[in-house]
Amino acid sequence: MIKGWLSIREKVNASIDDAFARVGHFVANFFVEAGRVVLFFLDAGKLIFARPYRIEEILKHIEFIGNGSILIIMLTGAFTGMALSYQIYLGFHLVNATNLVGPTVALGISRELGPVLTGLIVSARAGGAMAARLGTMRVSEQIDALDVMGIDPIQYLVSPRLVGALVSMPLLCGVFDFTAMTGAYILCVKLLGLDEAIFWDKIQGWLHPRDIYEGLIKSGIFGLIFGSVCTHRGFNTTGGAKGVGEATNSGVVNSMVLIIVVNFFATNVIRFYYHMIGIR
Amino acid sequence: MSESAVSIRNITKTFDGKDFVLNGLSLEIPRGEITVIIGFSGTGKSVLLKHILGLEHPTSGDVVVLGKDLKTMNYQEIIDFRCRLGVLFQNAALFDDITVLENVCFPIIEHRRNIWKADKIQEVATRKLNESGMENRHFHKLPGELSGGQRKRVGLARALALDPEIILYDEPTTGLDPILTEMVDELIVATHAKNKGSTSIVVTHDLHAAFRIGQFIVMLDKGRVLLQGNRETFFKSDIPLVQRFLEKGFKKE
């Protein structure tokens, strides 16, 4: 009886140890991997300013990430704006405050939803493509080929993608903000019959350019996040087609989670900064 | 100038601190000859190739290529050094989003754009492709539209684009049919004859190719040189592993 009890206790202890070990392992792995991505990012960032300058490559990636994502960003922006404003309208209608729908939507979109949704959509579209492309180049030895030709593969492949993401994201976020507000306007004013003058006037009164800048700055940060995570994953792919699939998958998933987590902290840092310089 | 194109002195390589992929390997690869490195799979052939290219660094020992110790080179020196080497990868490793001609122009544009005009670059690339047996009508195709043999030819033209002093071939005939294998072997010999003074290093496990084209043959085993010399050295050898390798290699025929 006692023997049996002891063996159960041992098993429980072992499984608790195991759980702690797993958590420890996960945390350690997370920091090791994060450190690798940061070093990779710094390496690629430094090489943006090294000769030969890759202007043509940078423009190519701005075109791919930015221009290639405009339609999907407009589409999602318009529908997000409509859905959000409808929900806010329904809520505010109960307390007879529908005149505040416009500015609430405007603040929510410009500060939070614009940059976050743009980040998520573009990291799925362009980030996934980056990881898959670099992964394929790695497994088909094209990256080694660059190396032995005396061309730095990070400078040629990664740095221009980072610049492309950094430049494109705020532009796309602006497009998202604009179409989302257009969607909200169409729904609230044209379909739900809110007063047009009040809708715009309140927005003008409440929404400050710094609210839009806040979103644009965050979207630039998200561009750097998915750019570094996805290129890092793709660049270090191992093991054939399966490896490319895994790199793409983990690149996109990690970017998305990181964007949502970093968004919270970035919001707080920016709010803290405004607080310090004495703005609301 | 030293006699050897590549001088490897007692190098070891371990990736995990325990198993040694290269284990005290010393080798002198002569200038101006076709050297073939053979061995069973997993004997360290590809790792050795990466050491010669400077893509990997030995855990201990020295690798001196064209008189330069790779360990002591800075970034710019490594770039300049790599322009003196050309590599034909196993699957040619062509950039699949640009055309055949652009693939060959690519290294020339990267390293000669300040001294050569666009016309000259295109002219050199065209010549290299023609010399490798590619016809002009294929120049504007993407690598995906080419056959295996054509891809090898383009890969070779790209490897030769900067007139390298050492040309390395990584398993050039693996996965090819016998006719194509012979074609690639002939291409290696013809290229070597055309590029006078150049050194060719072929890494393969194809014994026929080794004896057909190799002027100097090196057999690796367990990260070391088991035997080196010409064909006769191998046929006369009484090392059991060499005999087994020869037996197995020629039995296929």
HADDOCK unambig.tbl for C-alpha pairs under 7 A between the chains (distance, minus, plus):
assign (segid A and resid 140 and name CA) (segid B and resid 93 and name CA) 5.85 0.50 0.50
assign (segid A and resid 141 and name CA) (segid B and resid 93 and name CA) 5.37 0.50 0.50
assign (segid A and resid 142 and name CA) (segid B and resid 93 and name CA) 4.89 0.50 0.50
assign (segid A and resid 142 and name CA) (segid B and resid 94 and name CA) 6.50 0.50 0.50
assign (segid A and resid 142 and name CA) (segid B and resid 95 and name CA) 6.37 0.50 0.50
assign (segid A and resid 145 and name CA) (segid B and resid 93 and name CA) 6.55 0.50 0.50
assign (segid A and resid 148 and name CA) (segid B and resid 53 and name CA) 6.82 0.50 0.50
assign (segid A and resid 148 and name CA) (segid B and resid 82 and name CA) 5.70 0.50 0.50
assign (segid A and resid 149 and name CA) (segid B and resid 82 and name CA) 6.00 0.50 0.50
assign (segid A and resid 149 and name CA) (segid B and resid 83 and name CA) 6.01 0.50 0.50
assign (segid A and resid 149 and name CA) (segid B and resid 107 and name CA) 6.40 0.50 0.50
assign (segid A and resid 150 and name CA) (segid B and resid 79 and name CA) 4.37 0.50 0.50
assign (segid A and resid 150 and name CA) (segid B and resid 80 and name CA) 6.92 0.50 0.50
assign (segid A and resid 150 and name CA) (segid B and resid 82 and name CA) 5.23 0.50 0.50
assign (segid A and resid 150 and name CA) (segid B and resid 83 and name CA) 6.04 0.50 0.50
